[in-house]
Structure formats: structure tokens, C-alpha cells
Amino acid sequence: MRQKHVVKTISEVILPKKWHNNKEGLAALINLYNAGKKCQTLILTFEKSIYISFNIFVFLKLCVDRLAIYFNTEILYYTGDKNSKFTEPRIFNNINILFPLTQNYGEKMKYNFWNNYSYNDETLFKSDLENALKQYDEEYLQSYLRLNISELFINACNHSGYIENLGEYGIYFGISITDKKTRFVMANNGNFFSKELIEKLNMSYPNEYDYIKKCLEYVFSTKTESNGGLGLHIINQLAKNCYAKLLIVSGKGLFCNIYSNDTILDSRYINVNEQSEDLDSALPGNVVYIEVENDYLTIENIKKDEEEDYLSQILIKGGD
């Protein structure tokens, strides 16, 4: 008979309201790191804070992989609803899906970068992105990735909750390039996909991940005054054309498509394995993650897109 797991150690860390780029914040991160290494369960107490910053999760992931994270009962719901509080501690065990770039895959690292950004850091983000794209020789490939990743950053800015004290650094971007694969992730503290679709478009679906699937449709947008934009559709097309893994988490919804090709039947045939589910507890924000083998990240695969002409015009004009 399997013995029931018993949590032996519990630590609590109090994080100040403003802890970025100051001595108080540095001390809080050091305490967080040390506590995470020593315990199996970590309780996060936020001092009058209504947001959960993603660099907290970065440090948690760097501490341990199997860390049970509890958010105390006094944390306000991150969307800014001051009348809504957690009635009981919330647990989120799926820390691995947050920051896969920190995992050791046994591959030779060629380039690794991650940083947190505010909503006014578009210039800084583009500079960081350009440095990362220098790892690729083909200019067309650079332009294609620039278009896709920049679109993610714009979405992260536009669809975040504009509430007081949301945090200086509400957006996270990371990219990892090894000898075998390229991985990049974009995350923010914004509204859930389901919240956006319910409030703006009055849409209702049985599962949280169904809202994510809707956002992947061509030119779908929550902007009712326009015809929509590129959105997440081009991210899904990138994953599809390059036989990649696409993982999107928003609140309780987890959507995952793993694309592959069957060269025995037809090299143009694309197989998709969808692994979607609703999580037990909501992630306080949104994460988009792409993992692609470098051998498939080619101009030939990119140009086989059924909307190649449309994307090519954007790339030629230099739009992002």
C-alpha cells in the first residue's frame, strides 16, 4: 500500500508591495530563494499587493521543481476585484509549465535570455529580441520570428488588467536556443482569456481551455471596433508549420498542441496531438510557450503557410 505523502516543512515569505530594484526587494528575493530550497510547501504572503509578479515564479522554479505553492487567504483576486477574495488557500503545483526555460534538457546551450518588462518597455523589449534573433543567419527567418514574438508582446500589453499597482514588471519574456531546439515563452499578469471573451463578446464555453482555442482562430479579436488582427493565430501557424509544441495557459485553462509530420505517408501531412485540460487552480495570468526543433525551424517550412502571401507582405513592408 502506498504511503500517504506528508508535508514535513512549511515556510512563509512576506513580499513587500514594491520590491523591484531596491534593497527591500532584493532581501525579499533572497528570503524567497532560501525558503524555497528548504521546504516542500511555500506560503506566499503579499503585503497589500493585488498582483503576482512572474519573476516570483522564476525564482521559485530556480529553487525546486516540486514545490507546492500556496497563496494566503488575504490575497485579493488579481484582476482587481476588491470584493473578491480567496476563501481558502490556493495551490498551484504546475510550476513546470510556467518557466520551461529553466529546466535542464541535457542539450548544449547556445543562447539563453529572460527578462521582465513593464508596459512602457517596448523599445527595451525590441532591443533584447534583436539580440536574440542574431543567433539566426537567415534574414527572412529573423523577420518571421520578430513578427510572431512582437505580436505576443503587444497582446500581453493590450490584454493585461489595467489596475492600480499591477506591478512595474507585468510581462515576462524568455528565449532559449540549444544545439537541438529553440524555446521561447511570453507571460503576463493580464486578464484570463475566458474573462475577456465573456465580458467583451458574451461568449460561453464549457471548458476554460475552449476560450484559448477560440483565440487561435484566424483574425479573431476581442476588439469589436475592428476586424481583428494577427493575434495568436500566427503563433499557432508557426507551431503547425514547424512541427512544434504550443502550450498556452490562461487561468484554469491549459491548451497544448503538439504538431508532427508523417514522412512515410506524405511529408506535407501534419499530425496534431491536442493535450488540453482545465487545471484545479487558476494560474494568475497567461503563458504562451513554443518549443521547436531547430531542424524544422526553416524558411521552407515557414513559407508553406497557406497564408504565405499575407505574411510575406507584412515582412516585406517591415511591419511588426
ZISUL-V970466 format. One record per run of one state. SS is the DSSP state (helix for helix, strand for strand, loop for the rest). FROM is the first residue (numbers start at 1). TO is the last residue. If there is no record, write none. Layout:
[[SS & FROM & TO] [SS & FROM & TO]]
//
This chain:
[[loop & 1 & 9] [strand & 10 & 15] [loop & 16 & 22] [helix & 23 & 38] [loop & 39 & 40] [strand & 41 & 46] [loop & 47 & 53] [helix & 54 & 63] [loop & 64 & 67] [strand & 68 & 71] [loop & 72 & 75] [strand & 76 & 76] [loop & 77 & 84] [strand & 85 & 85] [loop & 86 & 89] [strand & 90 & 92] [loop & 93 & 94] [helix & 95 & 97] [loop & 98 & 99] [helix & 100 & 102] [loop & 103 & 108] [strand & 109 & 117] [loop & 118 & 121] [helix & 122 & 133] [loop & 134 & 138] [helix & 139 & 158] [loop & 159 & 170] [strand & 171 & 178] [loop & 179 & 180] [strand & 181 & 188] [loop & 189 & 192] [helix & 193 & 201] [loop & 202 & 207] [helix & 208 & 215] [loop & 216 & 232] [helix & 233 & 241] [loop & 242 & 244] [strand & 245 & 262] [loop & 263 & 265] [strand & 266 & 274] [loop & 275 & 276] [strand & 277 & 293] [loop & 294 & 298] [helix & 299 & 303] [loop & 304 & 307] [helix & 308 & 317] [loop & 318 & 320]]
//
